[in-house]
Amino acid sequence: MKYYMKSKVFKLKEDFWIKNQYEEDAFFVDNKFLTFGLQFDIQRNNQVLYFVKETILKFLSNYEIFENNNVVAKVNQKLTFLKTKVEVNSKYGEFRIEGSIFEYNYKIYKGPKVVAKIEKEMFAFSDNYTVDIDFEDEAFILALVVIIDNIRDKRRSAAN
């Protein structure tokens, strides 16, 4: 299934809808305000499916994904030379996320299988992504995409 994620330009407290391929609101991302590090919920039908919290005070980005107050995944950015590489240890097993030097396109792998392709719209004023998911828990994959966007934002801020 394809989803569309459009990130706002001014991100003081950015809540937004992720739309499905029919342009319908599918998942709601509720960012927490006045927190240290990224914290957000992924919701569907007013029900929190996942809560994500960034672990701060580390050199590289690390995140925990919670389901019903239990940690179900740890997301760790790895140090690489030209590419973004993120590893995920989750209730579903191991995933890896790899992207290009310009960070416009990513793939999420579970073993050798690509379970999601993420493409950033090149000439948009804000961060717009198309996410093509081939995995049973789409909300989990979308939580990973929001984390990737946060890593990109931090890298872009550090470069400026």
ZILIN-V687594 format. One record per residue. PSI is psi in degrees with one decimal (* if undefined). Layout:
BEGIN
psi->PSI
psi->PSI
END
This chain:
BEGIN
psi->143.4
psi->142.2
psi->156.9
psi->126.6
psi->122.5
psi->117.7
psi->139.2
psi->158.1
psi->-44.8
psi->115.7
psi->44.0
psi->-52.8
psi->99.3
psi->103.6
psi->142.3
psi->162.5
psi->142.1
psi->124.7
psi->151.1
psi->-176.8
psi->-11.8
psi->11.8
psi->23.0
psi->146.4
psi->122.8
psi->-47.5
psi->145.5
psi->131.1
psi->114.6
psi->98.4
psi->139.2
psi->140.9
psi->144.9
psi->54.4
psi->161.3
psi->117.6
psi->169.5
psi->133.3
psi->129.1
psi->159.4
psi->146.0
psi->121.5
psi->151.5
psi->129.1
psi->45.3
psi->19.4
psi->128.3
psi->119.6
psi->-43.7
psi->146.5
psi->132.3
psi->136.6
psi->127.4
psi->136.7
psi->117.1
psi->176.2
psi->34.0
psi->155.0
psi->-46.8
psi->159.8
psi->134.6
psi->141.7
psi->154.0
psi->139.4
psi->126.6
psi->145.4
psi->121.3
psi->46.4
psi->11.3
psi->137.2
psi->121.4
psi->-6.2
psi->147.3
psi->130.6
psi->123.3
psi->125.5
psi->136.8
psi->150.5
psi->118.4
psi->168.0
psi->-35.6
psi->-15.3
psi->154.0
psi->130.8
psi->128.9
psi->136.0
psi->142.5
psi->125.0
psi->115.0
psi->177.2
psi->-19.4
psi->-1.7
psi->-159.8
psi->137.7
psi->158.0
psi->144.9
psi->125.5
psi->143.4
psi->170.5
psi->167.2
psi->-34.9
psi->-5.4
psi->38.6
psi->-26.5
psi->137.5
psi->159.3
psi->143.6
psi->124.9
psi->140.5
psi->103.1
psi->-136.3
psi->-9.7
psi->133.5
psi->118.4
psi->-11.9
psi->143.1
psi->129.6
psi->125.7
psi->127.9
psi->135.0
psi->126.2
psi->-41.4
psi->33.2
psi->150.6
psi->-32.1
psi->179.5
psi->107.9
psi->129.6
psi->143.9
psi->128.2
psi->116.2
psi->112.1
psi->132.5
psi->67.7
psi->148.6
psi->-29.7
psi->87.7
psi->-34.4
psi->-39.4
psi->-46.4
psi->-41.5
psi->-34.1
psi->-40.5
psi->-37.8
psi->-40.0
psi->-37.9
psi->-44.3
psi->-42.9
psi->-39.4
psi->-42.0
psi->-42.5
psi->-45.4
psi->-41.3
psi->-39.2
psi->-42.1
psi->-40.3
psi->-38.3
psi->-29.3
psi->-22.9
psi->*
END
